[in-house]
Amino acid sequence: MMAATRPAAASALTILLALAPLPAAAAAATAWPDLSGTYWISSYSAKIQAVGGGDPPYTPAAMATYKKNMAAVKTFSLDDKARKVCTPDGVPRILESPYPFEIVQSPNRSEVHLIYELNHVIRLVEMNKPLPSPDDLETFPFYSGHSVGHWDGDTLVVETAGFNERTFLDNSGAPHTDQLRTVERIRKINEKQLEDVVTIHDPGVFTKDWSARFVYDARPDIRLTDYACGEKHRDLSSVKGVQLR
């Protein structure tokens, strides 16, 4: 059942909006396009789809690993911590989540938060800083990586690096290495839909860079709800492509 319309509860993240502006960001506080809101993917696929069709350009060794992972998914034997103990999905896997997410913009703090209902994942995008140094990215890898962003017109460009190797690229077991880097271009297609085109760079797994595209419907009628690992969650029967069991 869809959650009834109700005001969003106050949270630590919404309180960020009321904090005093940071000096470096104050001048740009009114310049940001508004992407804020709650969104829900319009069509779900467990296997990530490359723009233009066909399989992503795996190296032969990576494809062999991927085939083993896909077989393990079918027998529920894949060591997938995101589903077993609810660790973050990582990028781009979290982008294909069949659960809704919310974008919270804090221009006075030069921050954007991407808040996902699934596994309570929160991605911080810092808009006034560069990525950490290569040494820091290697020393402090995160499930969701380290993200920085900037505006290209009305498009939010998010660059992410410094991933650990404990995640998959999608729900079918697609592998990656710690060389993974992603660049997302997030924009409104219209007043009712949001697009995220992600370009994936990982020379440890792919022979060249490639992209995937995700489209989300704006859903101001719902709010994010609690998510408890191993318990019954939101009804996903309305999401195209979801197979319930």
C-alpha positions in Angstrom: 0.0 0.0 0.0 1.2 3.5 -0.8 1.9 5.7 2.3 -0.9 8.3 2.8 0.0 11.9 2.2 1.4 13.6 5.4 3.9 16.2 6.3 7.5 15.0 6.4 8.8 14.5 10.0 11.5 16.8 11.2 15.0 15.2 11.0 18.6 16.1 11.5 18.8 16.5 7.7 16.0 19.0 7.4 17.5 20.9 10.3 20.6 21.4 8.1 18.5 23.8 6.0 18.0 26.2 9.0 21.7 26.4 10.0 23.7 29.6 9.4 25.2 29.9 5.9 28.8 29.1 5.4 30.6 32.3 4.2 32.0 30.7 1.0 28.6 29.5 -0.1 26.4 32.4 0.9 26.8 34.3 -2.5 25.6 31.2 -4.4 22.7 30.3 -2.1 20.1 31.5 -4.6 21.8 30.2 -7.8 21.0 26.5 -7.5 18.3 24.8 -9.7 15.8 23.0 -7.5 16.0 19.2 -7.7 14.8 18.6 -4.2 11.9 16.2 -3.6 11.0 12.6 -3.3 11.4 10.3 -6.4 10.6 6.7 -7.3 12.2 4.7 -10.2 9.8 4.3 -13.1 11.0 0.9 -14.2 13.2 -1.6 -12.4 15.7 -4.1 -13.7 17.9 -6.3 -11.6 20.6 -6.2 -14.3 22.0 -2.8 -15.1 21.2 -1.7 -18.7 23.9 0.0 -20.8 22.8 3.0 -22.8 22.5 1.8 -26.4 21.8 -1.8 -25.4 23.9 -4.8 -25.1 26.1 -5.9 -22.2 28.6 -3.6 -20.6 32.2 -4.1 -22.0 33.6 -6.6 -19.5 37.1 -8.0 -19.9 37.1 -11.8 -20.3 38.2 -12.3 -16.7 35.5 -10.0 -15.4 32.8 -11.7 -17.5 33.8 -15.1 -16.1 33.4 -13.6 -12.5 30.1 -12.1 -13.4 28.7 -15.4 -14.8 29.7 -17.1 -11.5 28.0 -14.4 -9.5 24.8 -14.6 -11.6 24.7 -18.4 -11.0 25.1 -17.7 -7.3 22.3 -15.2 -7.3 19.9 -17.9 -8.6 20.8 -20.3 -5.8 20.8 -17.5 -3.1 24.5 -18.3 -2.4 26.1 -15.0 -3.4 27.9 -13.3 -0.6 25.9 -10.1 -0.9 26.2 -8.1 2.3 23.8 -5.5 1.1 21.0 -8.0 1.2 22.2 -10.2 4.1 23.1 -7.5 6.6 21.9 -4.3 4.9 25.3 -2.6 4.1 25.0 0.2 1.5 24.5 -0.9 -2.1 27.2 1.4 -3.6 27.0 3.2 -6.9 25.5 2.6 -9.4 23.6 -0.2 -7.8 21.7 2.1 -5.4 20.5 4.1 -8.5 18.4 1.1 -9.6 16.7 0.6 -6.2 13.0 -0.1 -6.4 12.5 1.9 -3.2 12.0 5.7 -3.2 14.7 8.2 -2.4 14.8 11.9 -1.5 17.1 14.8 -2.6 17.8 17.4 0.0 19.6 20.5 -1.1 21.5 22.8 1.4 22.9 25.6 -0.8 23.9 27.6 2.3 26.1 24.7 3.3 27.2 23.8 -0.3 25.8 20.3 0.2 23.4 17.9 -1.4 22.1 14.8 0.3 20.7 11.8 -1.5 18.7 9.9 1.0 17.6 6.4 0.1 14.9 4.4 1.9 16.7 1.1 1.1 19.1 0.3 3.8 18.9 3.9 5.0 21.7 4.9 2.7 22.7 8.6 2.8 25.1 10.0 0.2 26.7 13.4 0.9 27.7 15.4 -2.2 30.0 18.3 -1.3 29.7 21.1 -3.8 32.6 23.3 -2.8 35.4 20.8 -2.4 37.5 18.6 -4.8 37.7 14.8 -4.4 40.2 13.7 -1.7 43.7 12.9 -2.8 44.4 9.5 -4.5 46.2 8.4 -1.2 43.1 9.3 0.9 40.7 7.6 -1.5 42.8 4.4 -1.2 43.2 4.7 2.5 39.6 5.5 3.4 37.3 3.7 0.9 33.6 3.8 1.5 30.6 1.7 0.4 29.2 4.7 -1.4 32.5 6.3 -2.2 33.4 10.0 -1.8 31.2 12.3 -3.8 31.7 15.9 -5.0 29.5 17.9 -7.3 29.0 21.0 -9.4 26.2 22.5 -11.5 26.4 22.4 -15.3 23.4 24.6 -16.1 20.4 22.9 -14.6 22.2 19.5 -14.3 23.8 18.3 -11.1 27.1 16.6 -11.9 28.3 14.2 -9.2 31.8 12.6 -9.4 32.4 9.7 -7.0 35.5 7.7 -6.3 37.1 5.8 -3.4 34.8 2.8 -3.3 35.6 -0.4 -1.4 35.2 -3.7 -3.2 32.4 -5.1 -1.0 29.5 -4.1 -3.3 28.2 -5.0 -6.7 27.3 -2.7 -9.6 23.7 -4.1 -9.7 21.4 -6.7 -8.3 22.6 -9.5 -10.6 26.1 -9.6 -9.2 28.0 -7.4 -11.6 31.6 -7.0 -10.2 33.8 -4.0 -9.9 37.3 -3.1 -8.4 38.5 -0.3 -6.2 39.4 1.5 -9.4 35.7 2.3 -9.9 34.8 5.9 -10.6 31.4 7.2 -11.6 30.1 10.5 -12.9 26.4 11.2 -12.6 24.4 13.8 -14.5 21.2 14.4 -12.7 18.5 16.7 -14.1 14.8 17.2 -14.3 13.4 15.9 -17.7 10.1 17.8 -16.9 8.2 18.7 -13.8 7.2 15.1 -13.1 10.5 13.1 -13.9 14.1 13.1 -12.9 17.0 11.6 -15.0 20.3 10.2 -13.7 22.8 9.2 -16.4 25.8 7.6 -14.8 29.1 7.0 -16.6 31.2 4.1 -15.2 35.0 3.9 -15.3 36.7 0.8 -14.0 39.7 -0.4 -16.0 40.0 -3.4 -13.7 36.7 -4.7 -15.1 35.8 -2.9 -18.3 37.6 -2.4 -21.6 36.2 1.1 -21.9 33.9 3.5 -20.1 30.1 3.1 -20.5 26.9 4.7 -19.3 23.5 3.7 -17.8 20.4 5.8 -17.6 17.7 5.8 -14.8 14.4 7.7 -14.8 12.4 8.5 -11.7 8.9 9.8 -11.1 8.5 12.7 -8.8 6.4 11.5 -5.8 5.4 14.5 -3.6 2.5 12.3 -2.3 4.8 10.0 -0.3 7.6 10.2 2.3 10.4 7.9 3.1 9.5 5.3 5.7 11.5 3.1 8.1 13.5 0.2 6.7 14.4 -2.8 8.9 16.7 -5.4 7.5 15.0 -8.8 7.2 11.4 -7.4 7.9 8.5 -6.7 5.6 8.9 -3.4 3.8 7.0 -1.1 1.4 4.7 -2.6 -1.2 6.6 -2.6 -4.5 3.9 -4.1 -6.7 3.3 -0.9 -8.5 6.9 -0.6 -9.7 7.3 -2.0 -13.3 9.8 -4.8 -13.5 9.7 -5.9 -9.8 9.0 -9.6 -9.4 7.5 -10.3 -5.9 8.0 -13.6 -4.3 
